[in-house]
Amino acid sequence: MSRIIVALALLLVVASCGGGPNTPPRNLDNACSIIKERPQYLKAFRATERRWGVPIHVQMATIHQESKFRGNARTPHKYLLGVIPMGRQSSAYG
């Protein structure tokens, strides 16, 4: 029984080491600041351009758009008499 607990604890420790920073670059409106903050991106951009033919500016535009995505976006509520919430204005998400 104790071997199982030790194995599970070890598995939990190893599994918790897998993540990395998933935050977008700080200043998404300035391509130079993105390269300064994450210099490894430029090497990856160049490799991608050589392999797939996707220009660097297109890759930067994709990062810009995808980093500003809001997964929990909701439309505003409709109100009855200006006070009572009556649901959302639309059922669309995103």
C-alpha positions in Angstrom: 0.0 0.0 0.0 2.8 2.4 0.9 4.5 1.7 -2.5 1.4 2.8 -4.3 1.2 6.1 -2.3 4.9 6.8 -2.9 4.4 6.0 -6.6 1.4 8.3 -6.9 3.2 11.1 -5.0 6.2 10.8 -7.3 3.9 10.8 -10.4 2.2 13.9 -9.0 5.5 15.7 -8.6 6.7 14.8 -12.1 3.3 15.8 -13.6 3.4 19.2 -11.9 6.7 20.0 -13.6 5.3 19.9 -17.1 3.9 23.4 -17.5 5.5 26.6 -18.6 4.7 30.2 -18.8 1.6 30.6 -21.1 1.2 34.3 -20.8 1.2 36.4 -24.0 4.0 38.9 -24.5 3.5 42.2 -22.6 3.3 44.7 -25.5 1.4 43.0 -28.4 1.2 46.2 -30.4 5.0 46.5 -30.9 6.7 43.7 -32.8 10.2 44.9 -31.7 9.3 44.6 -28.0 8.0 41.1 -28.6 11.3 40.1 -30.1 13.2 41.8 -27.2 11.1 40.0 -24.6 11.3 36.6 -26.3 14.4 36.4 -28.6 13.8 32.7 -29.2 10.7 33.7 -31.3 12.9 35.3 -34.0 14.8 32.0 -34.5 11.5 30.1 -34.7 10.0 32.7 -37.1 13.0 32.3 -39.4 12.9 28.5 -39.3 9.1 28.6 -40.0 9.6 31.0 -42.9 12.3 28.7 -44.4 10.3 25.5 -43.9 6.7 26.6 -44.7 7.2 29.9 -46.6 5.1 31.9 -44.1 6.5 35.5 -43.8 7.6 36.7 -40.4 5.0 39.6 -40.4 2.2 37.1 -41.0 3.4 35.0 -38.0 3.6 38.1 -35.8 0.0 39.1 -36.9 -1.2 35.7 -35.9 0.4 36.0 -32.5 -1.1 39.4 -32.1 -4.6 38.2 -32.9 -4.5 35.0 -30.9 -3.0 36.6 -27.8 -5.9 39.0 -27.6 -8.6 36.3 -27.7 -11.1 36.3 -24.8 -12.5 32.9 -24.3 -15.1 34.1 -21.7 -16.5 36.9 -23.8 -20.2 37.6 -23.3 -22.7 40.0 -24.7 -24.2 42.6 -22.3 -27.3 41.8 -20.3 -30.8 43.1 -21.3 -32.6 44.8 -18.4 -36.3 45.2 -17.6 -37.0 48.7 -16.2 -33.3 49.3 -16.2 -32.8 47.1 -13.1 -33.9 43.5 -13.6 -31.5 41.4 -15.7 -33.5 39.5 -18.4 -30.7 37.6 -20.1 -28.1 38.4 -22.7 -28.7 40.5 -25.8 -27.6 37.6 -28.1 -26.8 34.0 -27.7 -23.6 34.3 -29.7 -20.2 33.6 -28.0 -16.7 34.8 -28.8 
